[in-house]
Amino acid sequence: MRSVLSAFLFMAIAASGFAQEDLETITIKTSIVCNHCMECDDCGYNIDTSIRKAKGIKKVVIDPEGSTVMVTYRTDKTTQEEIRIALSKAGFDADDVKADPEAYAKLDGCCKKPE
């Protein structure tokens, strides 16, 4: 009985060790307008921390020159739409999801679109 239990436990641990995460990467067009985005608390840090509030985020790469954010995430934990909404709540456009007006109003002037 003990050997059967040990074999079952070994198989369960081995199977869980081989479980693959289902990862996907998306690139979101956004509205980064400042030229110092990665040092600015309202841009780089704000974008990164807002997106990471969604579950399953593995990697966030911000490209201020291209005004894009590349996000690698677990598809079993979050969706592309949830990631876009998180970016919107940081005050930035996310593809076709417009920036949350209240969050946008709180951004530094350098981070806002020129009027």
N, C-alpha and C positions, 0 to 999 in steps of 0.2 A: 504494500500500500504506500509506503514511504517513497519508494522509487517511482511510482506512478505520479505521485504528487510532485516530486522533484522534477520529473520530466515535463509535467504540465507547466510548472512554474518557469522552467527554463525556456519552453516554447513561447510562453506569454511575454517574457522579457525580451526574447530575441525578436519576436514579431513587432513589438512596440519600438524596438531600436531601428527597425528597417522601415518604419512608417515614413512616407515622403510627404513633405509639405507641398501643397499645390500653390505655387507662387506665380504671380503675374505682374508685369510691369506696364504702367501706363505713363504717357507723357501728357500733361495738362497745360494748355495755353493759358497764361494768366496775365496780370496787369502790373508787372514790376516796372516802375518808372524811375526809381532812384539809381544813381551810379555807384552807390556804396552799400548795396543791399545786404551783403554778407556780414557787414559790421553793424548794421542798423537793427536796433531792437524791434522795430515795427516790421521789418521786412524778413530777413533771413531767419532770425530766431523765432519770430511770430509764426511764420509759415511752417517751419519745421515742427514746432511744438503743437500747433493746431492740428496738423495732419496726423501727428503721432497719437493724438487722443483717440483716433479710430483704432479699433482692435486689429491686430495682425499686421501692422505696418513694420516692414523689415528695413527699408532703406528709403531715404528722401534725398534727392539731388536737385538743388536749385540752380538754374542757369539764368542769371539776371540779364545777360546779353541777349539771349533768345526769348526771354520772358516765358520760360517754361519751368515746370516742376515735374521731375520724373520720380515716380513712386513705385516701389516694389512692395507687394502686399500678399497676404494669404487670402485666397479666394473663399476659404471656408470661414473666415472671421469678419470680412468686410466686403464692401462692393465699391465699384468705381464711383457710383453716385454718392455714397457716404463720404468718400474722400473729397469729392468736389464740394460737397456741402461744408465739410470741415474747413476747406480753404476759403470758402465764401465767408464763413463765420470769423475768419481772421481779417477780413476786410478786402479781400482780393477776388477778382473775377476768376472763374474756373471753367474754362471752355464756355459752354452756354449758360452756366449758372452765374448770375450776377452777384457781386460782392454785397454782403449784408450792409445795409445803409448805416446802421448804428456802429458797426465795427469799422467801416470805412471812415466815418466821421472822427473816430478816435486815432487814426493814423497820423503820423507826423506829416507836415505839409510836403516834405520832399518825397513822400511815398504816394502822394495823390496825383492823379492825372492832371496835366495842365489844363486850365479852363480856357 
